[in-house]
């Protein structure tokens, strides 16, 4: 069993409108946009990152906004819900805030002994807020939401699978342990994690496979401290028969990818070098940053990409 993985690093999803996406995460949810860059493989599409003040691993939601992309179809073989941690006693604030902003699908429930508020993003994305007592992570409070209510980072993600077996075994190999079961949901946790250490697997044996589109999670990334730890994880995965990409430089972290037995795309990303490698912390996410291979396209991209603010 591996011990290098410390929980989630980031979650990457897809949207159909960059401006709407930016407004939802920075205004409605009060997160900080920590990077404005482009998709490495499709530079005419943004890659937007939202999180805490510096984009600490375990707090970062990222998006590829493909203009006029059709909505995805929910089903199995995907991450169905991305869940954020908020302070104990804050769900009333969030219920009212989401309602006044016309957010769909707002519903309170309790599961695994935790109070939870489910809601949908602009593209039908599945989200939830869960009250967590004494989450020590410092929130971003410059987005108009006070420390008493502000999002701390990820709590968990929930995967929908037709059969949990092989993916659960993979996660256990990656260092996760079974924490609890309730009905068709198995909860796993990585001990000593970064605050974003939970994974829920919901077994839906008779549900069709998802079709990706706007509102779908593209992949989830797990955090390791550095490149040395990442290479140890890669070797262990390859040695057990997984088809893992070579290490890819993503400017703000190094990444490897592989497809799980249940169909979800996993990434393992380094905590280094971080989002302040090419911007001062005070100005993260303000300027358009381009990967080296796309820098020659700046004049074209600046005229093509949608303006995010007025």
N, C-alpha and C positions, 0 to 999 in steps of 0.2 A: 504493500500500500504506500502511496506517495504522501509526502508531508510538506511539499513545497507550495501547494495552492492554498490561498488564504481567503477565498470567497470570490465574489463577483468583482470584476474590474470595470466593465461597462456593459450596457445593453444597446444594440444597434437595431433600429427599426426603419421603416419606410413611410413616406408621406407623399401627398400630391401637391402641396403648396407650401413653399418655404416661409413665406411671410406669416401665414396662419400658424404654422408650426412654431416659429420663433415667438410669436405673441402668446401662444398657449403656455409654453414652458417658462418664459421669462416674466410674463405678466400674471397669468392665472395661477401657476404653480410657484412663482417667485424664485426660480432657479437662476443661476448666472450662466450666460452664454460664455463659455471659456475658450471656444475656438470656432472660427469661421474659416473653413477651408473647403476643398473639393474632393469628390470621390476619385481615388487614385485611378480607377479603371474607366471612369466616365467623367472627365473633368468639367463638362458642361453642367454637372449636377453638384450642388453643395454637399458638404459633409459638415453638419452642425453638431456641436457638443455642448451639453448643459450639465451643470453640477454645482458643487460648492465653490468657495472662493478660488481655489486653485485647480479644481478638477481632480480631487483626490480619488484614487481608485476605490471603487465601491459606491461612488456617488454619481457616476456619469451616464446620462442617457444621450445617445447620439442618433442622428437621423440623416438618411438620404432622401431629400425631397425631389422626387421625379415628377415634373410638371404633368398634371392631368393623368396620373397613374390610376387605373381602376382599383377599387377597393379589394382587399383580399377577402377570401372566404374562410371563416373559422373552421377548424377541424383538428384532427390529430396530426402528430408529427411537427408540432410547433410550440413555441412559448406563447401561452394564451394571456398571461397577466404579468405585468411588471409592477412590483409592490414597493412602495416607499415607506420609510420609518418616519413617524411624527411623534411629538411628545404626548405623554399620557394626559388625557383630558382635553385634547385639541380637536377631536372629530366634530364637535358642534360648530366650531369656527369654520372648519373646512366644508361642512355640509352647507352652511349658509353662503360661503364664498363661491362654491361651485354652482349653487342654485342661482345666485344673482348674475353669474356669468353665462348662464344658459348651457351648462355642461350636462350632457345626457347620461342616463343610466346610473344616477346616484342612488346607492342603496346601502344601508347599514346592515351589518351582520356580525356575528361572533363565531370565530372558528379557531380551533386549537387554543381556546382560552383567551384569544386576543380580540379586541374590538377593532372593527375593520369598516372602511368606507370604500365601496366599489364605485367606479365611474368610467366613462369612455372618453378617449381623446378625440380630436377633431376628425380623425379618419376611422373612428370606431375602435381605436386601440383599447385594449383591456388594461386598466390601471386599478390600483387600490392603495389606500393609505392605511397603515396599521399603527395603533398606539403602542409605543415601546417605552417602558420605564427606564429612565436614566441612560438613554443612548448618549455616550460621551462625545460623539462627533459634533464638531462645531458647524452650525448652519450658516448659509449665506443669508444675510438679513438686509442687504441693500436692494432687494427686489420688492420691497414693500410689505414684507411679512415679518413680524417680530419673532424673536428667539423662542417665545412661548409656544409658537405654532409651526415654525418653519421646518421644512423637510430636512432630515439629517443625511439622507442617502438611501441606498437600497436596503430593504428588509429581506426581499426574496424575489424569485421568479417562480411561476407555476407553469410546468410543461404539461401539455395534453398528449397522451400516448395511447395507442391501442393496446400495448403490452409494456408494462413497466420493467420487466425482468432484466433484459440486457442493459438498458440504460441505467437502471439502479445499480447494477453490478459495476458498470463503468464508473459511476460517480463514487462508489465505495473504493474502487481502485485508486481514484484520484484524491482520496483522503476524506470523503464524506462518510458520515455514520447515520444510520436510521435513528431518528429522534422520536417519531410518533406516527400513528396511523389513525385516520378517521374516515369511515365509509370507503370511498374509492381513492382517497388521497394518502400518499406516503410522504412524510416530511423527513428530509435529510439535512444534516448540519455538518459544517467543517469546524472541528474544534479549534479554539484559539484564533478565530478568523478576524476579519477587518470590520466587522459590523454588518457585512452583507453576506452572511455565511449560510443562508437557508435556501434550499431548493425543494419545491413541492412537485410531486408527480401525480397527476390525475389520470387514472386509467379509464379510458372510454372505448371499450372493446368494439362497439357497434357503430362508431362514428367515422364518417369518411375522412380522408386525408385533407388537410388544409390546402388552400391555393393561395400562394403569396401575392400580395399587392399592397396598396396603401393601407396603413394600419397594422401590417404584419411585422413581427420581429424577424429581422434578417439573421441575426446570430447573437449569442451571449458570449461574453469573454470572462475568463477567470484570471485572477491576479496572482502573479509570482513576483518576488522581490526584484530579480535582475535576470540578465541573460544567462548566467551560469545555471540558475535554478530552472530556467525555461528549457535549456538544453537537456537537463536531467529528466524533466517531464517528457520532452519529445522522445528521447531514447527509450524511456519506459513504455510509452504508448506504441512506438514502432515495434519494439520487441514483443509486444503482446498482439500484434497483427493489425493495428490501426494504420490507415493511410493518412499520414500527416504531412502538410506542406513544409517546405524549407522555411527558415526564419525570414520574415519579411519586415523591412524597415518601414514603419508607419509614421515616421518623424517624431511622434510624441511617445511612442512605445514600440517595442518589437513584438511581432505576432506570429503565431502558428495556428493553423486551422485544421479541423478534421470533422467529418460527418459522423454523428452518433448512430447506433443501431435503430433508434426510434425516429431518426430523420432530422433531428435538430442539429444545426451547425454550431459547433463549439470552437472557441478561440482561446488560446492561452496568451496573455499579454503581460509585458513587464511593467512594473511601477516606474521604471526609469525610461527616458529622461524627464518626462512631465511636460505639461502644457506651457510652462514658462521658459522653454528653451529658446523661443524666438519672439517673445513678447514680455514686457514687464508685467508683473502680477496686477498692477493697477489698471492695466489696459488690455487684459485678456479678452479675446473674442471680438475686439473692435475692428481690426484690420483684416482684409482678406489675405490669408496666408496660403501659398501654393507650394506643393512639393517641387523639388528641384527639376524633375522631368517635365513639369508643366509651367514653369516660370515664364517661358517664352510666349505663353498664351495669355498673359495678363491683360493686354489691351482688349482682346476679344472677349475674355471671360468677364471683365468688369462691365462691359457694355451688354453682355448677354444675361448674366445672372440677375435674378429678381432682387430689387432693393428690399431689405428686411425691415427697415424703419422708414417713417415719413421724412 
